[in-house]
Amino acid sequence: MSRFDVIAFDADDTLWHTERLYVDAQARFVKLLARYHNPEWIQARLDETEGRNLAHFGYGIKAFALSMIETAVELTEGRITGGDIQTLIGMAKEMLHADIELLDTVAETIPQVAQNYSLMALTKGDLLDQETKINRSGLRQYFQHIEIVSHKTRASYERVLQEHRLAPSRFLMVGNSLKSDILPVLELGAHAVYVPYEITWLHERAEPPPNGHAGYHKIEQLAALPALLAHLEKTA
């Protein structure tokens, strides 16, 4: 019998590139407002607004668009033009319709892991956007379960495990965010595999668990996951 009943995967920046879209949009936002303030101040205020709005709008491109608009209005003291607001809305629409670009080795690794395990896509953000990306990714067929949550906290993971009748010790989460994908899962006594991404969003930064922490594993790319799973099965 396999050691894990379900292996769950984060989506954005674990299976496909997403943060690159935000970085590009932020650069365009700063350029749009450059006639009002210096770039560093604009970026800092946008970061501050995003963090403040997480409790109101949650995560995702639509929430990001609202934060851009709010920041633009504040930084221009209401002088932002309707045309500039329309530009920001257009940027958000471009992000929503951007091509899904899988990370290296994902297209080969997910089908390989699916041969031996039941897979779950467990991601946070806007429901419609995340559902659309999963369906457009070409990976939907490999996931027996899809869970889209507003926030990834210990409580939200507990709810998912309870609904699927999963014991924490037989659940493994794979993701690129220490704050969202790793630390809450380890708190439950489950396993978590950290796969670092090239960019870490300011509001997802966290310190890693200490070396040797029970259930914590780190790999540099998803291609290393099958070998890690084989090792964990042997040492169960």
C-alpha positions as CSV (number, residue, x, y, z in Angstrom):
1,M,0.0,0.0,0.0
2,S,1.2,3.5,-0.9
3,R,2.4,5.7,2.0
4,F,0.1,8.6,0.8
5,D,-3.6,8.5,0.0
6,V,-3.4,11.9,-1.8
7,I,-0.6,14.1,-3.2
8,A,-1.8,17.7,-3.5
9,F,-0.2,20.3,-5.8
10,D,-0.3,24.0,-5.6
11,A,-0.9,25.5,-9.0
12,D,0.5,29.0,-9.6
13,D,4.3,29.0,-9.8
14,T,4.4,25.3,-8.9
15,L,2.8,23.9,-12.1
16,W,2.8,27.0,-14.3
17,H,4.3,30.5,-14.3
18,T,2.2,33.2,-12.7
19,E,4.3,35.6,-10.7
20,R,6.1,36.8,-13.9
21,L,2.7,38.3,-15.0
22,Y,2.5,40.3,-11.8
23,V,6.1,41.5,-12.0
24,D,5.5,42.7,-15.6
25,A,2.2,44.4,-14.6
26,Q,3.9,46.1,-11.7
27,A,6.6,47.5,-13.9
28,R,3.9,48.9,-16.3
29,F,2.0,50.3,-13.4
30,V,5.1,52.1,-12.1
31,K,5.8,53.5,-15.5
32,L,2.2,54.7,-15.9
33,L,2.4,56.7,-12.6
34,A,6.1,57.8,-13.0
35,R,5.0,61.4,-13.7
36,Y,3.5,61.7,-10.2
37,H,6.1,59.9,-8.0
38,N,9.5,58.1,-8.0
39,P,9.4,54.4,-8.9
40,E,10.4,53.1,-5.5
41,W,7.6,55.0,-3.7
42,I,5.0,53.8,-6.2
43,Q,6.1,50.2,-5.8
44,A,6.1,50.5,-2.0
45,R,2.6,51.9,-1.9
46,L,1.3,49.3,-4.2
47,D,2.8,46.6,-2.0
48,E,1.3,48.2,1.0
49,T,-2.2,48.4,-0.6
50,E,-2.0,44.8,-1.7
51,G,-1.2,43.6,1.8
52,R,-4.0,45.7,3.3
53,N,-6.5,44.4,0.8
54,L,-5.8,40.7,1.2
55,A,-8.4,40.6,4.0
56,H,-11.0,42.3,1.7
57,F,-10.4,40.9,-1.8
58,G,-8.3,37.8,-1.2
59,Y,-5.8,36.7,-3.8
60,G,-5.6,36.7,-7.6
61,I,-5.6,39.0,-10.6
62,K,-8.9,40.7,-9.9
63,A,-7.8,41.6,-6.4
64,F,-4.5,42.9,-7.8
65,A,-6.3,45.0,-10.3
66,L,-8.4,46.6,-7.5
67,S,-5.3,47.3,-5.5
68,M,-3.6,49.0,-8.6
69,I,-6.7,51.2,-9.1
70,E,-6.9,52.2,-5.4
71,T,-3.1,52.9,-5.3
72,A,-3.3,55.0,-8.5
73,V,-6.2,57.1,-7.1
74,E,-4.4,57.7,-3.8
75,L,-1.0,58.5,-5.3
76,T,-2.5,61.0,-7.8
77,E,-4.9,62.5,-5.2
78,G,-7.8,61.6,-7.5
79,R,-6.2,63.1,-10.6
80,I,-5.8,59.7,-12.4
81,T,-7.7,59.9,-15.7
82,G,-10.4,57.6,-16.9
83,G,-8.1,56.5,-19.7
84,D,-5.4,55.4,-17.3
85,I,-7.9,53.5,-15.2
86,Q,-9.0,51.8,-18.4
87,T,-5.3,50.9,-19.1
88,L,-5.1,49.2,-15.7
89,I,-8.3,47.2,-16.3
90,G,-6.9,46.2,-19.7
91,M,-3.7,45.0,-18.0
92,A,-5.7,42.8,-15.7
93,K,-7.7,41.3,-18.6
94,E,-4.4,40.5,-20.4
95,M,-3.2,38.7,-17.3
96,L,-6.4,36.7,-17.1
97,H,-6.1,35.6,-20.7
98,A,-2.4,35.0,-20.8
99,D,-1.2,31.7,-22.1
100,I,-0.6,29.0,-19.5
101,E,3.2,28.3,-19.5
102,L,4.0,25.1,-17.6
103,L,7.2,25.0,-15.6
104,D,10.0,22.8,-16.8
105,T,9.4,19.1,-16.3
106,V,5.8,19.5,-15.1
107,A,4.3,18.1,-18.3
108,E,6.3,14.9,-17.8
109,T,6.3,14.6,-14.0
110,I,2.5,15.0,-13.2
111,P,1.5,12.0,-15.4
112,Q,4.3,9.9,-13.9
113,V,3.2,10.6,-10.4
114,A,-0.5,10.1,-11.3
115,Q,0.3,6.5,-12.2
116,N,0.9,5.6,-8.6
117,Y,-1.0,8.2,-6.6
118,S,-4.3,10.0,-6.4
119,L,-3.7,13.7,-7.2
120,M,-5.3,16.9,-6.0
121,A,-4.9,20.4,-7.3
122,L,-5.1,22.6,-4.2
123,T,-4.8,26.3,-4.9
124,K,-6.0,29.6,-3.6
125,G,-7.4,32.6,-5.3
126,D,-10.3,33.6,-7.5
127,L,-12.6,30.6,-8.2
128,L,-13.3,31.4,-11.9
129,D,-9.7,32.3,-12.7
130,Q,-8.2,29.2,-11.0
131,E,-10.8,26.8,-12.5
132,T,-10.1,28.3,-16.0
133,K,-6.3,27.9,-15.6
134,I,-6.6,24.3,-14.4
135,N,-8.8,23.5,-17.4
136,R,-6.5,25.3,-19.9
137,S,-3.3,23.8,-18.5
138,G,-3.7,20.4,-20.1
139,L,-3.2,18.8,-16.7
140,R,-6.9,18.6,-15.6
141,Q,-7.2,14.9,-16.5
142,Y,-4.6,13.9,-13.9
143,F,-6.3,15.4,-10.9
144,Q,-9.0,13.3,-9.2
145,H,-9.8,16.3,-6.8
146,I,-9.8,20.0,-7.3
147,E,-9.9,22.4,-4.3
148,I,-9.8,26.2,-4.6
149,V,-9.7,28.0,-1.3
150,S,-9.7,31.7,-0.4
151,H,-6.7,31.4,2.0
152,K,-4.3,28.6,2.8
153,T,-4.2,28.3,6.5
154,R,-4.1,25.5,8.9
155,A,-7.9,25.7,9.3
156,S,-8.4,25.5,5.5
157,Y,-6.2,22.5,5.2
158,E,-8.0,20.8,8.1
159,R,-11.3,21.4,6.3
160,V,-10.0,19.8,3.1
161,L,-8.6,16.8,4.9
162,Q,-11.8,16.3,6.8
163,E,-14.0,16.6,3.7
164,H,-11.9,14.0,1.9
165,R,-11.5,11.8,5.0
166,L,-7.7,12.0,4.8
167,A,-5.4,11.4,7.7
168,P,-2.6,14.1,7.9
169,S,0.1,11.4,8.0
170,R,-1.1,10.1,4.6
171,F,-1.3,13.5,2.9
172,L,1.5,15.3,1.0
173,M,1.4,18.8,-0.3
174,V,3.8,20.1,-3.0
175,G,4.2,23.8,-3.5
176,N,6.4,26.9,-4.0
177,S,5.3,29.0,-1.0
178,L,6.7,28.3,2.4
179,K,4.0,30.5,4.0
180,S,1.0,28.9,2.2
181,D,2.0,25.4,1.0
182,I,4.5,24.2,3.6
183,L,4.2,25.6,7.1
184,P,0.4,25.1,7.6
185,V,0.7,21.6,6.3
186,L,3.5,20.7,8.7
187,E,1.5,22.1,11.6
188,L,-1.0,19.4,10.9
189,G,1.5,16.6,11.0
190,A,1.4,16.0,7.2
191,H,4.2,16.0,4.7
192,A,5.2,19.0,2.5
193,V,7.6,19.3,-0.4
194,Y,9.0,22.7,-1.1
195,V,9.8,23.5,-4.7
196,P,11.3,27.1,-4.8
197,Y,10.2,29.4,-7.6
198,E,12.4,32.0,-9.2
199,I,10.4,34.8,-7.6
200,T,8.7,35.0,-4.2
201,W,5.9,37.5,-3.8
202,L,6.5,39.9,-0.9
203,H,3.4,38.7,1.0
204,E,4.3,35.0,0.6
205,R,7.8,35.2,2.2
206,A,8.5,33.1,5.3
207,E,11.4,31.4,7.0
208,P,11.9,27.7,6.2
209,P,11.5,25.0,8.9
210,P,14.7,24.0,10.6
211,N,16.8,21.2,9.1
212,G,15.4,17.8,9.9
213,H,11.9,19.0,10.6
214,A,9.5,16.0,10.5
215,G,7.7,15.8,7.2
216,Y,9.6,18.6,5.5
217,H,11.3,18.0,2.1
218,K,12.9,20.3,-0.4
219,I,13.6,19.7,-4.1
220,E,14.9,22.1,-6.7
221,Q,12.4,21.2,-9.5
222,L,9.4,19.0,-9.9
223,A,11.4,16.4,-11.8
224,A,12.9,15.3,-8.6
225,L,9.6,14.4,-7.0
226,P,9.2,10.8,-8.2
227,A,12.6,9.9,-6.8
228,L,11.7,11.5,-3.5
229,L,8.5,9.6,-3.3
230,A,10.3,6.4,-4.0
231,H,12.6,7.1,-1.2
232,L,9.8,7.9,1.2
233,E,8.0,4.7,0.3
234,K,11.1,2.7,1.1
235,T,11.7,4.4,4.4
236,A,8.1,4.3,5.6
